[in-house]
């Protein structure tokens, strides 16, 4: 008889502990500050502020990415067409790169090895690169300099960039490809013509000179001697 009341009191204890936890949570949420506002209001406001800040960060970074213009893909152009574009006023600037470790003009790596043209419409084009194409880059620089000095049009800018670690392949000299050796071709000998005998001139006997003939021609009266009288 005494065991039954004990078994019935055990669930009552568990229900009391569960109700105590919920009551404590409710009591915490129901607490008020000095102004009489529940503390739960501050928790809700704090969560809203955090969500708003997160949204602002997302909007900021997305707008920053959109403001950055996409870099155009540069095409290729030779020195002749680049000079023509300069004369037509299509070029905004020329960007040149050279080795900063070659300060003297006598160095083998001195001079521009990279060049890019920026057009006024935002496009760009790369000139042939390397020491082997340095004359073309110099020609474009000279064309821009002359254009700026002799025309009243918008000036074309030239930007010089000194770069330390350039690709070593840019400084390789031009090498001629080995030419295949051709087997010598035998020229057929021309047939030699048989020598022709040149006739030796023979002395032709000269015709005898005409001698005066003492015989008068026929019909010519002969002269007669006239006797002279002697005293």
C-alpha positions in Angstrom: 0.0 0.0 0.0 2.8 2.3 0.8 4.5 1.7 -2.6 1.6 2.9 -4.8 1.6 6.6 -3.6 5.4 6.7 -4.3 4.8 5.5 -7.9 2.1 8.1 -8.5 4.3 11.0 -7.1 7.2 10.4 -9.6 5.3 11.7 -12.7 4.2 14.7 -10.7 7.8 15.6 -10.0 8.7 15.5 -13.8 5.8 17.7 -14.7 6.8 20.2 -12.2 10.4 20.4 -13.5 9.1 20.8 -17.2 6.7 23.5 -16.2 9.5 25.3 -14.2 11.7 25.5 -17.4 8.9 27.0 -19.5 8.0 29.3 -16.7 11.6 30.5 -16.5 11.7 31.2 -20.3 8.5 33.1 -20.1 9.7 35.0 -17.1 12.9 36.0 -19.0 11.0 37.1 -22.0 8.6 39.0 -19.9 11.3 41.0 -18.2 11.2 44.6 -18.8 13.7 47.3 -18.8 13.7 50.5 -16.8 11.2 52.0 -19.2 8.9 49.1 -18.9 9.6 47.6 -22.4 10.0 43.8 -22.7 13.5 42.5 -23.3 12.2 40.4 -26.2 11.7 43.5 -28.2 15.4 44.3 -28.2 16.2 40.8 -29.4 13.8 41.1 -32.3 15.2 44.6 -33.2 18.8 43.3 -33.0 18.0 40.5 -35.4 16.4 42.9 -37.9 19.4 45.2 -37.8 21.8 42.3 -38.5 19.6 41.2 -41.5 19.6 44.7 -42.8 23.3 45.1 -42.5 23.8 41.8 -44.4 21.6 42.9 -47.1 23.4 46.2 -47.5 26.8 44.4 -47.8 25.4 42.2 -50.5 24.1 45.2 -52.5 27.4 47.1 -52.0 29.6 44.3 -53.4 27.2 43.6 -56.3 27.1 47.3 -57.3 30.9 47.5 -57.1 31.4 44.6 -59.5 29.0 46.1 -62.0 30.8 49.5 -61.9 34.1 47.9 -63.0 34.2 48.0 -66.8 35.1 44.8 -68.6 38.5 44.9 -70.1 38.3 44.6 -73.9 40.1 41.8 -75.8 43.0 43.4 -77.7 43.5 42.5 -81.3 46.7 42.5 -83.3 47.9 45.2 -85.6 51.1 45.8 -87.6 53.2 49.0 -87.6 51.9 50.3 -90.9 48.2 50.1 -89.9 49.0 51.6 -86.5 50.6 54.6 -88.1 47.6 55.0 -90.4 45.3 54.9 -87.3 47.4 57.6 -85.7 47.1 59.9 -88.8 43.3 59.3 -88.8 43.0 60.4 -85.2 41.7 57.0 -84.0 44.4 56.5 -81.3 44.2 57.8 -77.8 47.4 56.6 -76.3 50.3 54.2 -76.8 51.6 52.1 -73.9 55.2 51.0 -74.3 57.1 48.5 -72.0 60.9 48.1 -71.8 63.5 46.4 -69.7 64.4 48.6 -66.7 67.7 46.6 -66.3 69.0 48.0 -69.6 69.6 51.7 -68.9 72.3 52.2 -71.5 71.4 52.5 -75.1 74.3 50.2 -76.0 72.8 47.3 -74.0 71.6 44.4 -76.1 68.2 44.5 -74.4 67.7 48.3 -74.6 64.5 49.6 -76.2 60.8 48.9 -76.3 59.7 45.3 -76.7 56.0 45.5 -75.9 53.5 48.1 -77.2 49.7 48.5 -77.0 47.5 51.0 -78.8 44.4 52.3 -77.0 41.7 53.6 -79.4 39.4 56.5 -78.6 36.4 54.1 -78.8 37.8 52.0 -75.9 39.2 49.1 -78.0 42.9 48.2 -78.1 45.4 46.4 -80.3 48.9 44.9 -79.6 51.8 45.6 -81.9 54.3 42.8 -82.8 56.5 42.3 -79.8 60.1 41.5 -79.1 63.5 42.9 -80.2 62.9 41.5 -83.6 60.0 43.9 -84.1 61.5 46.9 -82.3 61.9 48.9 -85.5 58.1 48.8 -86.0 57.4 50.0 -82.4 60.0 52.8 -82.9 58.3 53.8 -86.1 54.9 54.2 -84.4 56.5 56.2 -81.6 58.0 58.5 -84.2 54.7 58.8 -86.0 52.9 59.8 -82.8 55.6 62.4 -81.9 55.4 64.0 -85.4 51.6 63.9 -85.3 51.6 65.7 -81.9 54.1 68.4 -83.1 52.5 69.2 -86.4 48.8 68.9 -86.0 46.2 70.8 -83.9 44.2 67.6 -83.2 43.9 65.9 -79.9 47.3 64.8 -78.7 48.1 61.1 -78.5 49.6 60.1 -75.2 52.7 57.9 -74.9 53.1 55.9 -71.6 56.5 54.3 -70.9 56.5 51.4 -68.4 59.7 50.0 -67.0 59.3 46.4 -66.2 61.9 44.3 -64.4 60.8 40.7 -65.1 60.0 40.5 -68.8 59.8 37.3 -70.7 63.3 36.3 -71.8 61.9 35.2 -75.2 61.3 38.9 -76.0 65.0 39.6 -76.2 65.9 36.8 -78.6 67.4 37.9 -81.8 66.0 36.8 -85.1 67.5 33.6 -86.3 67.3 32.6 -89.9 65.9 29.1 -90.6 68.5 26.8 -92.2 68.0 26.6 -95.9 67.9 23.1 -97.4 71.0 22.3 -99.4 70.1 21.7 -103.0 72.1 19.2 -105.0 74.1 20.9 -107.7 72.5 20.4 -111.1 74.7 19.6 -114.0 74.4 21.9 -116.9 74.5 19.8 -120.1 77.4 20.8 -122.2 76.5 22.5 -125.4 77.6 20.7 -128.5 80.7 22.2 -130.0 80.3 23.2 -133.6 82.9 21.8 -136.0 85.4 24.4 -136.9 84.8 25.8 -140.4 87.8 26.2 -142.6 88.3 29.8 -143.5 89.4 30.0 -147.2 92.8 31.4 -147.5 92.8 34.3 -149.9 94.9 33.7 -153.0 96.8 36.3 -154.8 95.0 37.2 -158.0 97.4 38.1 -160.8 97.0 41.7 -161.6 95.8 42.5 -165.1 98.6 43.9 -167.2 98.4 47.6 -167.5 97.3 48.8 -170.8 100.2 49.9 -172.9 99.7 52.4 -175.7 99.3 50.7 -179.0 101.4 52.1 -181.8 98.9 50.9 -184.3 96.3 53.5 -185.0 92.8 52.4 -185.1 91.3 51.6 -188.3 90.0 54.5 -190.4 92.5 56.9 -189.0 94.4 58.7 -191.7 98.0 58.2 -191.4 100.2 61.2 -191.2 102.4 61.8 -194.1 105.7 63.5 -194.1 105.8 66.8 -196.0 109.1 67.4 -197.7 110.8 70.6 -196.9 112.6 72.6 -199.5 116.2 73.3 -198.9 117.6 76.4 -200.3 
